[in-house]
Structures are given as structure tokens and as C-alpha cells.
Amino acid sequence: MFDEILGLPAHPLIIHAAVVLTPLLAVLAAAHALAPRTRAVLKWPVTALAVIVPIAVFAARQSGEALKDGRFSSVDGRLGRRIAEHEGFATPLLLSTLALGVVSLILVHLSWGERYGRLSGPAVSALTVLVAVAALYYVLRAGHSGAVAVWGS
């Protein structure tokens, strides 16, 4: 299911959604958390991205596994190490985007109406920013290691 799209390897096509949308969610969720005036405008984009981003990252991870199994399963040496390094960022990226999606949805829910409490709101806001930073870190590391695996250093 995740190996080809119209005869082309799916991974290079699918990763673009993860690489573009993950930083977008991180920035918008952090803005939603830190700038109360933006909440009315950002609640729907953050909600949509909180659902879409983990799905895009999951699809990128699965398509990467399919690409490796189909075309690079017997690769070793320098390229094998680069692929393994790149592959090592898949699970942390998926987990961080899942966490970002969940805390973003909680934050939007809390900020809707009068639910933003004195303690719960700021705590969830801080957690959202921290998880956004983690997701940004892992998407940058995954993207960079993938580029190095393909194009060299």
C-alpha cells in the first residue's frame, strides 16, 4: 500500500506532506499557546493539522519501510549506515507528532470558551511549546539525514 504511487516510489512523494505540515503545526500550535489573541483565528487550522500531521508522518514512515524493504534491504556500508540513521528518526518523529497532535487538541479544547483555567491552561500551553520544539527537532533531523542518505555529505 505504501510502496508506489503511479509506478514511482511513494516515500519521496509522501515525505513532503510530513516535512511541510509538521513545522506548520509546530509553529501554529506554539502561536496558539503563546499568543491568546491568535486563538480565534488558529483554532481550526491547529485542529485540522493536529489530525493530519500524525497521519502524514505515519504514511512517510510506512512508505520509508516499504522503500527500504523493496530496494535497499541488502545495502550495507556507508549507504546502509546513512539509511539506518535516517530510519532511526522515524519512530521519535511519529511519537512527537502524535504527542503534538494530542496536546494541540487539548489546548484548543481548553481555549474554547471559558475552559482555560488558571493552572491547566498555562500548563498545557507550556507542554504544547515543548512538544512543538521536539517535533521540529525530529522533523529536521529526519529530513537532513534523509537528504544526506540520498545526496551524500
N, C-alpha and C positions, 0 to 999 in steps of 0.2 A: 504493500500500500504506500510506503514512504520511499520507494526506491527510484521511481521515474515519473516524470511529467512530460508527456508528448515525446518520449524517447530520450530525454535529457535527464541526467542525474538530478534528483529532486533537491538534494541538500543545498547546492549553491543557489537554487531559486528560493527555497523556503527560508533560509537564514536571513534574508533581507528583512522579512517581517519582524523577526526577533531583534535584529540589530538596530532597526529604526524605532520600533514601538517600545522596547524596553527602556531606553533612555527617555523617551517621551513620557511614559508613565512615571518614571522616577522623578522627573522634573515637575510634572503637573501635580503629582501627589505631594511632593515636598512644598510646592507653592500653595496647594490647598491647606496643608498643615500649618505653614508659617505665616500666611497672609490671609487673615479672615475675610478681607474684602473680596478676595477672588473666589470664595467658596460657592457663591450662587452661580457663577459662570462655569466653574470647573467641575461641579458635581457630576454632570452627565458624561463628559469626556473621561474623567477619572474612573467612573463606574464602568464604562464600556471597556476601557483599556485594562482595568483590573481583571476582567474576564478574558479578554482577547490575548493579552501578553503571555500568560502561562500556557495557553493552548499553542501559541506560535512557538514558544521555546520548546514545548514538548514535541511538536512536529519537527522542529530543527534537530532535536536530539535523536529522535527516531530515524529521521532521514540520514543523519550522520552515521548511525549504526548500520543502516542498510547500505550506505555507500562504502563504508569500511569493509563490511562482510562481502559485498559483491565485487569490489575492485581492488581492495588493499589488504585483504586478510593475510596474505603471505609476505607483506612488506616488512623488512627489518632494517637495521642500520639507522642512519641519520633520519631518513624519512619516517621510519617506524617510530622512532623516539618523538619526532615532532607531532605525528598523528596521536600518539599516546598522550602527550602533554595537552594537546587540544581537546582530546576526548575527556581528559581529567577535569575540565571545567564545565562539562555538560550537566552533571548532577548538581553541583553547587549553584549553577545558574538557574536551573529549573527550581530548586528549592527556594532560592532567594526571590525569584519572580512569583512563586506561589505565595510566599510569605508577604511580599509586597502587595499582591492582589488582595489577600485577606485583610491585612491591616488598612489598606486603602478603602476597602468596602466598609469596614468598621468605622473608619474616620468619617466617611461620607454619611453613614447612618447616624453617627453621633452629632454631626454638624447640621443635620436636617432638623429644623425646628428648635426646640428647647432642650435637646438631649445632651448638649455639650456641657458636661459637668465641670466643676472646679478642678477635680483631680483626674477624672477619666479622660477628658478631652486633651489636656496638655500631655498626659502620659502617652496616649495613642498618637498624638502629633509627633512627639519625640521619637517614638518607636517607628513611625512611618518614615521619618527622615533617615534614621539609622538603617532601616531595611532598604530604602531607596539608594543609599550610598553603597550598600553591599551589592545590590543588583547591578548598579552601574559598574562597580569594580569587576564583577564576574562577566558581564557582557563585553567589557573592554578587553579583559584577559582572554576570553574565549575567541573574540574576533581577531585579536592580534596573533594569538597562537595559530589560529586557522590560516591567517594570511601568511605567516611565516612557513607553515607546513606546505602551502601551495606555491608561494613565490620565493621562498628561501629568505636568508637574512642578509 
